[in-house]
Amino acid sequence: MRKEYVNEDVYDFLKEECQYYPELWKEYGEGILSHAKDVDFWNSLSEQLDCFRVCDECRKPMIVGYVVDGSDTYCSDDCLHKHLTDEEFKELYNDGNGDTYWTTWYEDSVTLKKQA
């Protein structure tokens, strides 16, 4: 059975994911937890792995979250609401027809394919 990950699992998830990419594991895997506050590290790694993003508010890595206008990303209601109210989000969401939504980035990861 496939595990459903949440943002609290991001470090464990990314450590697992990097193991399937030897060059990334060598560079990042062992010390991934030591980079918890390193925004440049997370931005660099997110360019190489498509299974997570970095929150535009708190700068933490995330595997689930909000996308606003197709580009801004937020990991939680707290981070989102520093930029938008619920009403503004609903307006941009536009009953699923807008480019604003909640999503999961890890769905196509190697880690989950191995768990299936």
Backbone hydrogen bonds in HBPLUS format (Angstrom, degrees):
<---DONOR---> <-ACCEPTOR-->    atom                        ^
c    i                          cat <-CA-CA->   ^        H-A-AA   ^      H-
h    n   atom  resd res      DA  || num        DHA   H-A  angle D-A-AA Bond
n    s   type  num  typ     dist DA aas  dist angle  dist       angle   num
A0009-ASP N   A0006-VAL O   2.80 MM   3  5.53 159.1  1.85 126.3 133.1     1
A0010-VAL N   A0007-ASN O   3.13 MM   3  5.17 167.2  2.15 111.1 113.5     2
A0013-PHE N   A0009-ASP O   2.86 MM   4  5.94 170.7  1.87 168.4 171.2     3
A0014-LEU N   A0010-VAL O   2.90 MM   4  5.98 167.7  1.91 150.2 153.4     4
A0015-LYS N   A0011-TYR O   2.97 MM   4  6.07 150.1  2.06 143.6 152.1     5
A0016-GLU N   A0012-ASP O   3.00 MM   4  6.25 158.3  2.05 149.3 154.7     6
A0017-GLU N   A0013-PHE O   2.84 MM   4  6.11 162.3  1.87 152.2 157.8     7
A0018-CYS N   A0014-LEU O   2.92 MM   4  5.99 163.9  1.94 146.8 150.2     8
A0019-GLN N   A0016-GLU O   3.12 MM   3  5.39 134.7  2.34 102.3 114.4     9
A0020-TYR N   A0017-GLU O   3.11 MM   3  5.79 154.6  2.17 118.1 124.2    10
A0021-TYR N   A0018-CYS O   2.97 MM   3  5.25 162.1  2.01 112.8 118.4    11
A0024-LEU N   A0021-TYR O   2.86 MM   3  5.34 122.5  2.20 116.2 131.3    12
A0025-TRP N   A0021-TYR O   2.82 MM   4  5.99 160.7  1.85 157.9 163.8    13
A0026-LYS N   A0022-PRO O   2.93 MM   4  6.03 162.0  1.96 146.7 151.2    14
A0027-GLU N   A0023-GLU O   3.21 MM   4  6.29 153.2  2.28 132.8 139.9    15
A0028-TYR N   A0024-LEU O   2.62 MM   4  5.58 165.4  1.64 157.4 161.9    16
A0029-GLY N   A0025-TRP O   2.97 MM   4  4.18 121.8  2.32 101.8 118.0    17
A0032-ILE N   A0029-GLY O   3.35 MM   3  5.35 170.9  2.35 113.8 113.0    18
A0034-SER N   A0031-GLY O   2.91 MM   3  5.35 135.2  2.12 111.1 123.9    19
A0035-HIS N   A0032-ILE O   3.23 MM   3  5.58 161.9  2.26 108.8 114.2    20
A0036-ALA N   A0033-LEU O   3.38 MM   3  5.63 149.1  2.48 119.7 116.8    21
A0038-ASP N   A0035-HIS O   2.98 MM   3  5.05 166.5  2.00 116.6 121.1    22
A0042-TRP N   A0038-ASP O   3.18 MM   4  6.59 160.4  2.22 154.0 158.6    23
A0043-ASN N   A0039-VAL O   2.92 MM   4  6.15 163.1  1.95 156.6 161.3    24
A0044-SER N   A0040-ASP O   2.96 MM   4  6.09 158.0  2.01 146.7 152.8    25
A0045-LEU N   A0041-PHE O   2.91 MM   4  6.17 165.3  1.93 155.7 159.6    26
A0046-SER N   A0042-TRP O   2.86 MM   4  5.93 156.2  1.92 147.5 154.3    27
A0047-GLU N   A0043-ASN O   3.25 MM   4  6.41 133.3  2.48 136.4 146.5    28
A0047-GLU N   A0044-SER O   3.24 MM   3  5.37 137.3  2.44  98.0 109.3    29
A0048-GLN N   A0045-LEU O   2.94 MM   3  5.17 140.2  2.10 103.0 114.9    30
A0049-LEU N   A0045-LEU O   2.92 MM   4  6.19 143.6  2.06 152.9 164.3    31
A0053-ARG N   A0062-MET O   2.94 MM   9  5.42 158.7  1.99 153.4 160.4    32
A0062-MET N   A0053-ARG O   2.76 MM   9  5.42 150.1  1.85 160.8 160.4    33
A0055-CYS N   A0060-LYS O   2.91 MM   5  5.48 169.7  1.92 155.8 154.6    34
A0059-ARG N   A0055-CYS O   2.97 MM   4  4.73 132.9  2.19 122.4 132.9    35
A0056-ASP N   A0073-THR O   2.74 MM  17  5.54 173.8  1.75 153.5 155.4    36
A0105-TRP N   A0063-ILE O   2.92 MM  42  5.36 158.9  1.97 142.3 149.2    37
A0065-GLY N   A0103-THR O   3.01 MM  38  5.62 157.6  2.06 154.6 158.5    38
A0103-THR N   A0065-GLY O   2.78 MM  38  5.62 158.1  1.83 160.7 167.6    39
A0066-TYR N   A0074-TYR O   2.76 MM   8  5.06 162.5  1.79 159.6 161.0    40
A0074-TYR N   A0066-TYR O   3.01 MM   8  5.06 151.3  2.10 132.7 139.6    41
A0067-VAL N   A0101-TYR O   2.75 MM  34  5.40 160.2  1.79 166.1 170.9    42
A0101-TYR N   A0067-VAL O   2.87 MM  34  5.40 147.3  1.98 145.6 156.3    43
A0068-VAL N   A0072-ASP O   2.75 MM   4  5.02 157.8  1.79 146.4 152.7    44
A0071-SER N   A0068-VAL O   3.16 MM   3  5.99 165.4  2.18 126.2 126.5    45
A0072-ASP N   A0068-VAL O   3.12 MM   4  5.02 141.7  2.27 160.9 150.0    46
A0070-GLY N   A0099-ASP O   2.71 MM  29  5.01 130.6  1.95 165.2 152.0    47
A0080-LEU N   A0076-SER O   2.96 MM   4  6.17 166.7  1.98 152.5 156.7    48
A0081-HIS N   A0077-ASP O   2.80 MM   4  5.87 166.6  1.82 157.0 160.2    49
A0082-LYS N   A0079-CYS O   3.32 MM   3  5.49 156.5  2.38 102.7 109.6    50
A0083-HIS N   A0080-LEU O   2.89 MM   3  5.63 161.7  1.92 121.9 127.7    51
A0084-LEU N   A0080-LEU O   2.92 MM   4  6.03 150.8  2.01 145.4 154.3    52
A0089-PHE N   A0085-THR O   2.96 MM   4  6.24 159.9  2.00 152.2 157.8    53
A0090-LYS N   A0086-ASP O   2.88 MM   4  6.14 165.6  1.90 154.8 158.3    54
A0091-GLU N   A0087-GLU O   2.98 MM   4  6.19 154.3  2.04 146.9 153.9    55
A0092-LEU N   A0088-GLU O   3.02 MM   4  6.27 161.0  2.06 148.7 153.2    56
A0093-TYR N   A0089-PHE O   2.74 MM   4  5.93 151.7  1.82 153.4 162.9    57
A0094-ASN N   A0090-LYS O   3.03 MM   4  6.19 150.7  2.12 143.9 149.8    58
A0096-GLY N   A0093-TYR O   3.02 MM   3  5.51 128.8  2.29 111.6 124.5    59
A0098-GLY N   A0093-TYR O   3.07 MM   5  4.92 150.6  2.16 142.3 133.4    60
A0097-ASN N   A0094-ASN O   2.90 MM   3  5.22 161.2  1.94 114.9 121.1    61
A0109-SER N   A0106-TYR O   2.96 MM   3  5.28 158.7  2.01 130.8 128.7    62
A0113-LYS N   A0109-SER O   3.17 MM   4  6.44 154.8  2.24 143.9 151.3    63
A0114-LYS N   A0110-VAL O   2.96 MM   4  6.19 150.8  2.04 153.8 161.1    64
A0115-GLN N   A0111-THR O   3.15 MM   4  6.42 136.5  2.35 138.1 150.1    65
A0115-GLN N   A0112-LEU O   3.10 MM   3  4.90 125.3  2.42  90.4 104.9    66
A0116-ALA N   A0112-LEU O   3.07 MM   4  6.22 133.3  2.30 143.9 154.9    67
